[in-house]
Amino acid sequence: MQESLEKNPLRLFSEQKIIFPKRVWGKFRKIKWIIMTCTLFVYYFAPWIRWDRGPQIPNQAILIDMPNRRAYFFFIEIWPQEIYFLTGILIFLAVALFLSTSLVGRAWCGYACPQTVWTDLFVWVERIFQGDRNSRMKLSNAPISFNKIWRKLSTHIAWIVIAILTGGAWVFYFNDAPTLLEQIINFDVPWSVLSWIVVLTFSTYLMAGFAREQVCTYMCPYARFQSAMFDRDTLIISYDEFRGEPRGKHKAGDSWVNKGHCINCTECIQVCPMGIDIRQGLQMECIACGLCIDACNKIMKKINLPAGLIRYDTEKNKGRRFRNEKEKKGLLRGRTYSYLSILLILSAAILYTLLNRSILELNVLHDRNPLFVKLSNGQIRNSYDIKILNKSFKSKKYSLSIEGLKNSKIKIQGIESLSSNNLPVMANSVGHYRIFLIADKNIEVRKKVIFNIKELDDEISDTVENIFISGKY
C-alpha cells in the first residue's frame, strides 16, 4: 500500500488545464465586443469628466475623496453620515443582479463582469502575438527558442502595460485626475497612491493573464449561489439533445435519417473560455457568454442545417418541444415581477431621500469633563462642542439659539468677535465651535434643551436635543 501511494500519490485537486479558446465570430461575439468597448471606455475616461461645484470644491464628476471623507457623483454628494445612500445603492444593484439571473442566467458574468472584460482583452492580445488556438497550443508545448521567447515576452509586456493602465485608472477615481497625472509624469507620486497602483497592476495581470476561469469557478461566490435564483423559466444556454442526438460524424451527401444534427466537431468546446462541454447540460462553470452558440450556428450553416442546436432556452420550453406543444415567449413571471417591484420601491426610496436631503446638519456633544461649572456669581455653565455641517457649495452664516432654558446666554469660546447670531461655515465643510451655555443657579438638576441652527439668508434649519446639567444626579 505504501509503495502504491509513493508511486501514485493521492491528489485532492486536479491540475489546472490551460484553456486556449478558439476565435469565433458571430452575433454574441459582436455583443461582447460592443459591451467590452463601452465598459472600458467608461472605466478609463470617467475620471476625466468635469462637474462645476463652485470654488474650493473638487470639480471631478466622479470622485471618492478619502482625505475629506466625501464621495461625489455628478450632482450627488455623499457625506460619511449619509452612508445609507451607499447601502441603498448596493442593495439596488444586488436585487438587479438577482433579476438579471432569474431572467437570463449568468449573462452578467458572460458580458459585463470586470473579470470577463479584462480576460477577453488579454486573450485578444495573446492571439495577436501568438496566433489562434492551434498556434498557441503548439507554441506552449514547443521547446525554448527565439520565436517562443519573443512572442511570449511581447504578450506579457502588453499585459503589464494594460494592467498598469488599469491600476492607474482606478486610483484616478480617488484623486484629482489631472493633478495625479502630472505627478505621475514628474515621477512624484505619493507612496500611498503608488502602492495601490502596484497592487492593482499585479492583481489585474494575475487574474486576467493566469487565473482566468479559475476566478469564475473557485473564487467568485456568485457561481456557487446563482443556481438558487434559477428556475425552469430562466433563459440559459442549452443544447437541444432531442435534435442533436445521436451525435456522430457526417459526410456531405449522407442522409440524416436516424442521425442527430450534432456532428461532434467539438467547436463549442474549443471556443468556450471556461473549457466546458455544454452538451453535457447546464454546469456551474458556464458564464452564459454565448460563444458556443456562435460556433455551433457557424457549423450548422456549413452543413445546411437550421441554426439553434445550441441556443438560449428555458427548461420548460425544451419540455414543450418534446411534447410538441407551443413554446411560451416572454420571460416575465411571478418571481421577476417581485424583483421589479423591489427595484421600483428601492428606486423611489433613494430618489425621495436624495430630493429631500438636507444641506444643513447640526451635531451637539456635551462636555463631560467637567459636566458643569459653578461660576462666582452662582450661575451654572455647561460646555458643548457643536459641529455645523454646511453641505451646500456656498459659504453660509448661521444663527444658534436655545429653547427650554430661560434666561440663558450663549458664549463662543476663544473667538470674542463672534456671536451666536453670526457663525460662518465655509462651503461644503464642517464648522466646529466650542460654546458655553450659562443659566441661572436655580435651574433644575437635569434639564432638556433644544439647540436650533438656522441659515441667515434662508429658511433652512435643524434642531438637536441635548441636556443641561446643574448638579450631581
KOLSEDREN-579299 format. One line per field, with one value per residue (C-alpha): residue number from 1; x, y, z; residue in one letter. Coordinates in nm, 3 decimals, m for minus. Example, Ala and Ser with C-alpha at 12.3 -4.5 7.8 and 13.67 -1.06 7.14 Angstrom:
2
k <- (1, 2) .
east <- (1.230, 1.367) .
north <- (m0.450, m0.106) .
up <- (0.780, 0.714) .
r <- (A, S) .
//
This chain:
473
k <- (1, 2, 3, 4, 5, 6, 7, 8, 9, 10, 11, 12, 13, 14, 15, 16, 17, 18, 19, 20, 21, 22, 23, 24, 25, 26, 27, 28, 29, 30, 31, 32, 33, 34, 35, 36, 37, 38, 39, 40, 41, 42, 43, 44, 45, 46, 47, 48, 49, 50, 51, 52, 53, 54, 55, 56, 57, 58, 59, 60, 61, 62, 63, 64, 65, 66, 67, 68, 69, 70, 71, 72, 73, 74, 75, 76, 77, 78, 79, 80, 81, 82, 83, 84, 85, 86, 87, 88, 89, 90, 91, 92, 93, 94, 95, 96, 97, 98, 99, 100, 101, 102, 103, 104, 105, 106, 107, 108, 109, 110, 111, 112, 113, 114, 115, 116, 117, 118, 119, 120, 121, 122, 123, 124, 125, 126, 127, 128, 129, 130, 131, 132, 133, 134, 135, 136, 137, 138, 139, 140, 141, 142, 143, 144, 145, 146, 147, 148, 149, 150, 151, 152, 153, 154, 155, 156, 157, 158, 159, 160, 161, 162, 163, 164, 165, 166, 167, 168, 169, 170, 171, 172, 173, 174, 175, 176, 177, 178, 179, 180, 181, 182, 183, 184, 185, 186, 187, 188, 189, 190, 191, 192, 193, 194, 195, 196, 197, 198, 199, 200, 201, 202, 203, 204, 205, 206, 207, 208, 209, 210, 211, 212, 213, 214, 215, 216, 217, 218, 219, 220, 221, 222, 223, 224, 225, 226, 227, 228, 229, 230, 231, 232, 233, 234, 235, 236, 237, 238, 239, 240, 241, 242, 243, 244, 245, 246, 247, 248, 249, 250, 251, 252, 253, 254, 255, 256, 257, 258, 259, 260, 261, 262, 263, 264, 265, 266, 267, 268, 269, 270, 271, 272, 273, 274, 275, 276, 277, 278, 279, 280, 281, 282, 283, 284, 285, 286, 287, 288, 289, 290, 291, 292, 293, 294, 295, 296, 297, 298, 299, 300, 301, 302, 303, 304, 305, 306, 307, 308, 309, 310, 311, 312, 313, 314, 315, 316, 317, 318, 319, 320, 321, 322, 323, 324, 325, 326, 327, 328, 329, 330, 331, 332, 333, 334, 335, 336, 337, 338, 339, 340, 341, 342, 343, 344, 345, 346, 347, 348, 349, 350, 351, 352, 353, 354, 355, 356, 357, 358, 359, 360, 361, 362, 363, 364, 365, 366, 367, 368, 369, 370, 371, 372, 373, 374, 375, 376, 377, 378, 379, 380, 381, 382, 383, 384, 385, 386, 387, 388, 389, 390, 391, 392, 393, 394, 395, 396, 397, 398, 399, 400, 401, 402, 403, 404, 405, 406, 407, 408, 409, 410, 411, 412, 413, 414, 415, 416, 417, 418, 419, 420, 421, 422, 423, 424, 425, 426, 427, 428, 429, 430, 431, 432, 433, 434, 435, 436, 437, 438, 439, 440, 441, 442, 443, 444, 445, 446, 447, 448, 449, 450, 451, 452, 453, 454, 455, 456, 457, 458, 459, 460, 461, 462, 463, 464, 465, 466, 467, 468, 469, 470, 471, 472, 473) .
east <- (0.000, 0.280, 0.468, 0.149, 0.096, 0.457, 0.423, 0.078, 0.039, m0.313, m0.425, m0.710, m0.718, m0.668, m0.403, m0.516, m0.557, m0.461, m0.750, m0.679, m1.015, m1.055, m1.155, m1.516, m1.726, m2.100, m2.386, m2.287, m1.918, m2.018, m2.229, m1.935, m1.704, m1.953, m2.003, m1.628, m1.553, m1.821, m1.726, m1.354, m1.423, m1.632, m1.376, m1.074, m1.232, m1.496, m1.244, m1.172, m1.530, m1.559, m1.853, m1.852, m1.947, m1.807, m1.473, m1.258, m1.465, m1.347, m1.475, m1.426, m1.763, m1.689, m1.458, m1.419, m1.232, m1.095, m0.896, m1.203, m1.446, m1.667, m1.799, m1.909, m2.115, m2.209, m2.474, m2.485, m2.258, m2.239, m2.104, m1.994, m2.324, m2.509, m2.361, m2.718, m2.715, m2.434, m2.619, m2.932, m2.736, m2.563, m2.897, m3.042, m2.751, m2.783, m3.155, m3.084, m2.833, m3.094, m3.343, m3.088, m3.002, m3.365, m3.420, m3.103, m2.885, m2.522, m2.535, m2.368, m2.071, m2.051, m2.071, m2.010, m1.817, m1.474, m1.304, m1.463, m1.392, m1.021, m0.977, m1.127, m0.886, m0.587, m0.687, m0.719, m0.362, m0.240, m0.395, m0.220, 0.129, 0.081, m0.191, m0.519, m0.587, m0.374, m0.079, m0.091, m0.108, 0.189, 0.386, 0.311, 0.437, 0.733, 1.090, 1.259, 1.352, 1.388, 1.044, 0.881, 1.068, 0.983, 0.618, 0.569, 0.768, 0.573, 0.247, 0.344, 0.477, 0.145, m0.041, 0.166, 0.101, m0.276, m0.253, m0.067, m0.328, m0.599, m0.444, m0.365, m0.718, m0.866, m0.669, m0.787, m1.130, m0.979, m0.763, m0.794, m0.713, m0.515, m0.312, m0.229, m0.136, 0.107, 0.258, 0.297, 0.466, 0.706, 0.771, 0.636, 0.356, 0.282, 0.371, 0.013, m0.106, 0.186, 0.135, m0.228, m0.122, 0.131, m0.121, m0.395, m0.148, m0.033, m0.388, m0.507, m0.202, m0.256, m0.635, m0.674, m0.347, m0.324, m0.618, m0.891, m1.157, m1.029, m1.160, m1.509, m1.514, m1.345, m1.307, m1.635, m1.919, m2.178, m2.105, m2.199, m2.532, m2.660, m2.849, m3.074, m3.209, m3.267, m3.598, m3.739, m3.829, m3.476, m3.313, m2.993, m2.761, m2.893, m2.805, m3.109, m3.040, m3.372, m3.244, m2.872, m2.864, m2.737, m2.433, m2.167, m1.956, m2.131, m2.016, m2.158, m2.444, m2.519, m2.875, m2.973, m3.220, m3.173, m2.887, m2.865, m2.761, m2.458, m2.159, m1.930, m1.696, m1.624, m1.624, m1.846, m1.580, m1.288, m1.437, m1.556, m1.345, m1.431, m1.337, m1.667, m1.887, m2.230, m2.375, m2.345, m2.608, m2.601, m2.286, m2.171, m1.875, m2.091, m2.087, m2.355, m2.131, m2.297, m1.975, m2.068, m2.389, m2.189, m1.959, m2.244, m2.450, m2.147, m2.117, m2.491, m2.469, m2.184, m2.379, m2.706, m2.897, m3.106, m2.931, m3.021, m2.885, m2.725, m2.920, m3.059, m3.359, m3.562, m3.613, m3.990, m3.969, m3.744, m4.011, m4.284, m4.096, m4.051, m4.429, m4.496, m4.660, m4.648, m4.345, m4.402, m4.245, m4.160, m3.961, m4.170, m4.336, m4.413, m4.050, m3.939, m4.238, m4.134, m3.780, m3.911, m4.139, m3.849, m3.636, m3.917, m3.959, m3.583, m3.556, m3.842, m3.692, m3.344, m3.487, m3.711, m3.420, m3.199, m3.463, m3.535, m3.172, m3.098, m2.794, m2.764, m2.698, m2.619, m2.431, m2.401, m2.179, m2.198, m1.860, m1.824, m1.509, m1.644, m2.019, m2.083, m1.904, m2.043, m1.939, m1.854, m2.195, m2.373, m2.466, m2.415, m2.213, m2.213, m1.973, m2.064, m1.882, m2.103, m2.050, m2.240, m2.237, m2.274, m2.348, m2.408, m2.148, m2.161, m2.023, m2.302, m2.367, m2.588, m2.756, m2.768, m3.048, m3.164, m3.512, m3.617, m3.373, m3.496, m3.260, m2.976, m2.678, m2.454, m2.086, m1.841, m1.516, m1.192, m1.348, m1.461, m1.564, m1.821, m2.170, m2.425, m2.614, m2.328, m2.147, m1.973, m1.911, m1.726, m1.883, m1.901, m1.730, m1.788, m1.784, m1.651, m1.724, m1.697, m1.968, m2.056, m2.422, m2.480, m2.804, m2.938, m2.830, m3.184, m3.212, m3.326, m3.064, m3.112, m3.287, m3.364, m3.266, m3.308, m3.036, m3.165, m2.945, m3.078, m2.925, m2.933, m3.021, m3.269, m3.529, m3.314, m3.273, m3.202, m3.262, m3.088, m3.194, m2.941, m2.926, m2.814, m2.676, m2.661, m2.556, m2.497, m2.769) .
north <- (0.000, 0.242, 0.162, 0.221, 0.565, 0.660, 0.567, 0.721, 0.990, 1.081, 1.408, 1.603, 1.857, 1.813, 2.016, 2.330, 2.266, 2.566, 2.669, 2.808, 2.942, 2.950, 3.268, 3.275, 3.545, 3.583, 3.769, 3.710, 3.775, 4.113, 4.190, 4.102, 4.334, 4.621, 4.581, 4.542, 4.858, 5.060, 4.943, 5.001, 5.345, 5.440, 5.296, 5.473, 5.811, 5.868, 6.026, 6.299, 6.428, 6.768, 6.896, 7.254, 7.268, 7.608, 7.742, 7.537, 7.223, 6.933, 6.963, 6.597, 6.444, 6.107, 6.125, 5.943, 6.198, 5.989, 6.265, 6.491, 6.199, 6.283, 6.094, 6.285, 6.154, 6.442, 6.638, 6.383, 6.426, 6.170, 6.255, 5.995, 6.047, 5.952, 5.606, 5.479, 5.611, 5.370, 5.092, 5.159, 5.161, 4.831, 4.669, 4.802, 4.654, 4.319, 4.293, 4.398, 4.111, 3.872, 3.991, 3.950, 3.599, 3.489, 3.617, 3.527, 3.326, 3.433, 3.685, 3.943, 3.708, 3.646, 4.004, 4.276, 4.132, 4.305, 3.965, 3.868, 4.203, 4.208, 3.837, 3.892, 4.179, 3.971, 3.678, 3.918, 4.045, 3.686, 3.600, 3.896, 3.780, 3.402, 3.325, 3.140, 2.827, 2.570, 2.807, 2.895, 2.529, 2.441, 2.738, 2.640, 2.284, 2.385, 2.385, 2.713, 2.910, 3.271, 3.259, 3.136, 3.385, 3.697, 3.600, 3.516, 3.817, 4.055, 3.911, 3.964, 4.315, 4.409, 4.251, 4.452, 4.776, 4.708, 4.615, 4.940, 5.142, 4.955, 5.013, 5.373, 5.443, 5.308, 5.543, 5.838, 5.782, 5.860, 6.157, 6.462, 6.310, 6.599, 6.655, 6.286, 6.256, 6.544, 6.373, 6.050, 6.231, 6.404, 6.081, 6.246, 6.004, 5.967, 5.625, 5.570, 5.609, 5.425, 5.122, 5.094, 5.118, 4.837, 4.614, 4.669, 4.620, 4.289, 4.167, 4.254, 4.084, 3.775, 3.744, 3.818, 3.666, 3.346, 3.275, 3.349, 3.076, 2.976, 3.307, 3.237, 2.878, 2.889, 3.249, 3.412, 3.329, 3.408, 3.077, 2.894, 3.053, 3.151, 2.820, 2.930, 3.205, 2.976, 2.812, 2.627, 2.960, 3.104, 3.163, 2.958, 2.828, 2.486, 2.207, 2.057, 1.689, 1.589, 1.731, 1.669, 1.306, 1.058, 1.260, 1.143, 1.229, 1.324, 1.330, 1.555, 1.385, 1.131, 1.104, 1.248, 0.967, 0.826, 1.069, 1.369, 1.708, 1.726, 1.610, 1.602, 1.868, 1.997, 2.359, 2.453, 2.323, 2.485, 2.837, 2.813, 3.036, 2.802, 2.486, 2.304, 2.090, 2.249, 1.928, 1.775, 2.015, 2.327, 2.346, 2.573, 2.691, 2.820, 3.201, 3.226, 3.417, 3.264, 3.190, 2.823, 2.938, 3.136, 2.840, 2.589, 2.816, 2.857, 2.479, 2.439, 2.692, 2.498, 2.170, 2.339, 2.276, 2.529, 2.725, 2.686, 2.344, 2.535, 2.842, 3.045, 2.847, 2.754, 2.411, 2.444, 2.526, 2.226, 2.009, 2.172, 2.097, 1.736, 1.712, 1.905, 2.186, 2.554, 2.732, 3.020, 3.352, 3.616, 3.588, 3.792, 3.587, 3.600, 3.596, 3.864, 4.083, 4.055, 4.167, 4.451, 4.566, 4.567, 4.765, 5.016, 5.062, 5.099, 5.349, 5.556, 5.549, 5.653, 5.926, 6.058, 6.065, 6.248, 6.508, 6.571, 6.564, 6.850, 7.066, 7.164, 6.939, 7.018, 6.792, 6.876, 6.695, 6.777, 6.818, 6.554, 6.684, 6.863, 6.813, 7.164, 7.462, 7.684, 8.046, 8.301, 8.469, 8.139, 8.079, 7.737, 7.684, 7.382, 7.335, 7.188, 7.103, 7.184, 7.095, 7.271, 7.072, 7.301, 7.056, 7.329, 7.454, 7.812, 7.962, 8.037, 8.214, 8.070, 8.171, 7.946, 7.965, 7.766, 7.652, 7.516, 7.718, 8.055, 8.348, 8.153, 8.302, 8.160, 8.244, 8.131, 8.016, 8.164, 8.395, 8.720, 8.874, 8.604, 8.580, 8.302, 8.502, 8.502, 8.171, 8.137, 7.799, 7.757, 7.580, 7.201, 7.185, 7.149, 7.445, 7.339, 7.562, 7.523, 7.710, 7.790, 7.779, 7.980, 7.962, 8.081, 7.896, 7.780, 7.571, 7.211, 6.941, 6.794, 6.998, 6.910, 7.183, 7.217, 7.366, 7.542, 7.630, 7.848, 7.985, 8.365, 8.403, 8.118, 7.921, 7.610, 7.494, 7.196, 7.110, 6.882, 6.785, 6.769, 6.828, 7.098, 6.978, 7.192, 6.948, 6.587, 6.336) .
up <- (0.000, 0.095, m0.226, m0.426, m0.268, m0.333, m0.700, m0.736, m0.468, m0.366, m0.522, m0.369, m0.652, m1.025, m1.201, m1.381, m1.750, m1.961, m2.183, m2.529, m2.651, m3.027, m3.206, m3.322, m3.483, m3.463, m3.302, m2.942, m3.004, m3.152, m2.845, m2.619, m2.816, m2.801, m2.425, m2.364, m2.564, m2.384, m2.034, m2.089, m2.235, m1.930, m1.688, m1.836, m1.919, m1.647, m1.402, m1.659, m1.673, m1.502, m1.296, m1.165, m0.795, m0.713, m0.584, m0.344, m0.418, m0.639, m0.995, m1.083, m1.175, m1.012, m0.712, m0.381, m0.171, 0.116, 0.297, 0.314, 0.358, 0.063, m0.238, m0.548, m0.836, m1.065, m0.869, m0.584, m0.282, m0.002, 0.342, 0.599, 0.784, 0.467, 0.421, 0.392, 0.033, m0.048, 0.134, m0.070, m0.397, m0.313, m0.225, m0.552, m0.752, m0.571, m0.649, m1.011, m1.030, m0.889, m1.153, m1.431, m1.310, m1.290, m1.646, m1.839, m1.603, m1.572, m1.856, m1.628, m1.597, m1.969, m2.088, m1.828, m1.531, m1.499, m1.483, m1.816, m1.981, m1.896, m1.968, m2.315, m2.367, m2.254, m2.477, m2.771, m2.705, m2.669, m3.004, m3.173, m3.072, m3.060, m3.313, m3.273, m3.068, m3.251, m3.286, m2.915, m2.816, m3.036, m2.904, m2.544, m2.599, m2.815, m2.675, m2.586, m2.897, m3.008, m3.171, m2.850, m2.629, m2.829, m2.874, m2.506, m2.389, m2.615, m2.484, m2.122, m2.184, m2.343, m2.049, m1.800, m1.990, m1.981, m1.612, m1.532, m1.718, m1.528, m1.186, m1.271, m1.392, m1.069, m0.843, m1.055, m0.902, m0.559, m0.660, m0.880, m1.220, m1.382, m1.065, m1.028, m1.397, m1.357, m1.052, m1.250, m1.539, m1.299, m1.103, m0.791, m0.699, m0.324, m0.189, m0.073, m0.432, m0.591, m0.368, m0.484, m0.848, m0.793, m0.613, m0.873, m1.159, m1.015, m0.943, m1.297, m1.450, m1.236, m1.263, m1.635, m1.751, m1.547, m1.314, m1.569, m1.548, m1.202, m1.066, m1.204, m1.084, m0.743, m0.624, m0.726, m0.482, m0.749, m0.924, m0.604, m0.521, m0.866, m0.902, m0.615, m0.844, m1.143, m1.220, m1.521, m1.686, m1.665, m2.002, m2.011, m2.280, m2.375, m2.612, m2.790, m2.731, m2.894, m3.220, m3.175, m3.061, m3.156, m3.247, m3.490, m3.792, m4.112, m4.472, m4.739, m4.922, m4.647, m4.519, m4.181, m4.116, m3.763, m3.707, m3.479, m3.609, m3.381, m3.587, m3.282, m3.421, m3.066, m3.191, m2.897, m2.657, m2.840, m2.825, m2.464, m2.234, m1.945, m2.137, m2.072, m2.295, m2.297, m2.445, m2.100, m1.969, m1.755, m1.545, m1.267, m1.477, m1.765, m1.775, m2.047, m2.289, m2.598, m2.788, m2.821, m2.992, m3.249, m3.312, m3.348, m3.574, m3.799, m3.836, m3.894, m4.177, m4.338, m4.341, m4.448, m4.125, m3.930, m3.655, m3.290, m3.197, m2.909, m2.805, m2.518, m2.400, m2.092, m1.943, m1.976, m2.348, m2.406, m2.246, m2.455, m2.777, m2.673, m2.621, m2.947, m2.750, m2.831, m2.684, m2.443, m2.529, m2.272, m1.950, m1.706, m1.434, m1.063, m0.949, m1.191, m1.105, m0.739, m0.818, m1.036, m0.753, m0.507, m0.754, m0.803, m0.428, m0.375, m0.661, m0.521, m0.170, m0.289, m0.513, m0.234, 0.011, m0.239, m0.321, 0.048, 0.157, 0.394, 0.317, 0.685, 0.983, 1.346, 1.588, 1.958, 2.209, 2.581, 2.751, 3.024, 3.189, 3.380, 3.341, 3.471, 3.626, 3.902, 3.841, 4.114, 4.079, 4.132, 3.767, 3.610, 3.292, 3.060, 2.771, 2.432, 2.112, 1.816, 1.453, 1.176, 0.852, 0.553, 0.269, 0.012, m0.234, m0.096, 0.224, 0.473, 0.803, 1.075, 1.398, 1.702, 1.959, 2.261, 2.365, 2.702, 2.917, 3.044, 3.089, 2.928, 2.748, 2.473, 2.454, 2.185, 2.340, 2.208, 1.947, 2.106, 1.772, 1.702, 1.843, 1.833, 1.571, 1.322, 1.285, 0.945, 0.782, 0.455, 0.157, 0.173, 0.510, 0.883, 1.118, 1.458, 1.758, 2.132, 2.320, 2.682, 2.783, 3.101, 3.306, 3.645, 3.961, 4.043, 3.728, 3.753, 3.814, 3.466, 3.201, 2.841, 2.597, 2.222, 2.003, 1.691, 1.395, 1.114, 0.795, 0.796, 0.428, 0.402, 0.595, 0.619, 0.980, 1.200, 1.566, 1.814, 2.165, 2.446, 2.824, 3.065, 3.400, 3.713, 3.986, 4.079, 3.999) .
r <- (M, Q, E, S, L, E, K, N, P, L, R, L, F, S, E, Q, K, I, I, F, P, K, R, V, W, G, K, F, R, K, I, K, W, I, I, M, T, C, T, L, F, V, Y, Y, F, A, P, W, I, R, W, D, R, G, P, Q, I, P, N, Q, A, I, L, I, D, M, P, N, R, R, A, Y, F, F, F, I, E, I, W, P, Q, E, I, Y, F, L, T, G, I, L, I, F, L, A, V, A, L, F, L, S, T, S, L, V, G, R, A, W, C, G, Y, A, C, P, Q, T, V, W, T, D, L, F, V, W, V, E, R, I, F, Q, G, D, R, N, S, R, M, K, L, S, N, A, P, I, S, F, N, K, I, W, R, K, L, S, T, H, I, A, W, I, V, I, A, I, L, T, G, G, A, W, V, F, Y, F, N, D, A, P, T, L, L, E, Q, I, I, N, F, D, V, P, W, S, V, L, S, W, I, V, V, L, T, F, S, T, Y, L, M, A, G, F, A, R, E, Q, V, C, T, Y, M, C, P, Y, A, R, F, Q, S, A, M, F, D, R, D, T, L, I, I, S, Y, D, E, F, R, G, E, P, R, G, K, H, K, A, G, D, S, W, V, N, K, G, H, C, I, N, C, T, E, C, I, Q, V, C, P, M, G, I, D, I, R, Q, G, L, Q, M, E, C, I, A, C, G, L, C, I, D, A, C, N, K, I, M, K, K, I, N, L, P, A, G, L, I, R, Y, D, T, E, K, N, K, G, R, R, F, R, N, E, K, E, K, K, G, L, L, R, G, R, T, Y, S, Y, L, S, I, L, L, I, L, S, A, A, I, L, Y, T, L, L, N, R, S, I, L, E, L, N, V, L, H, D, R, N, P, L, F, V, K, L, S, N, G, Q, I, R, N, S, Y, D, I, K, I, L, N, K, S, F, K, S, K, K, Y, S, L, S, I, E, G, L, K, N, S, K, I, K, I, Q, G, I, E, S, L, S, S, N, N, L, P, V, M, A, N, S, V, G, H, Y, R, I, F, L, I, A, D, K, N, I, E, V, R, K, K, V, I, F, N, I, K, E, L, D, D, E, I, S, D, T, V, E, N, I, F, I, S, G, K, Y) .
//
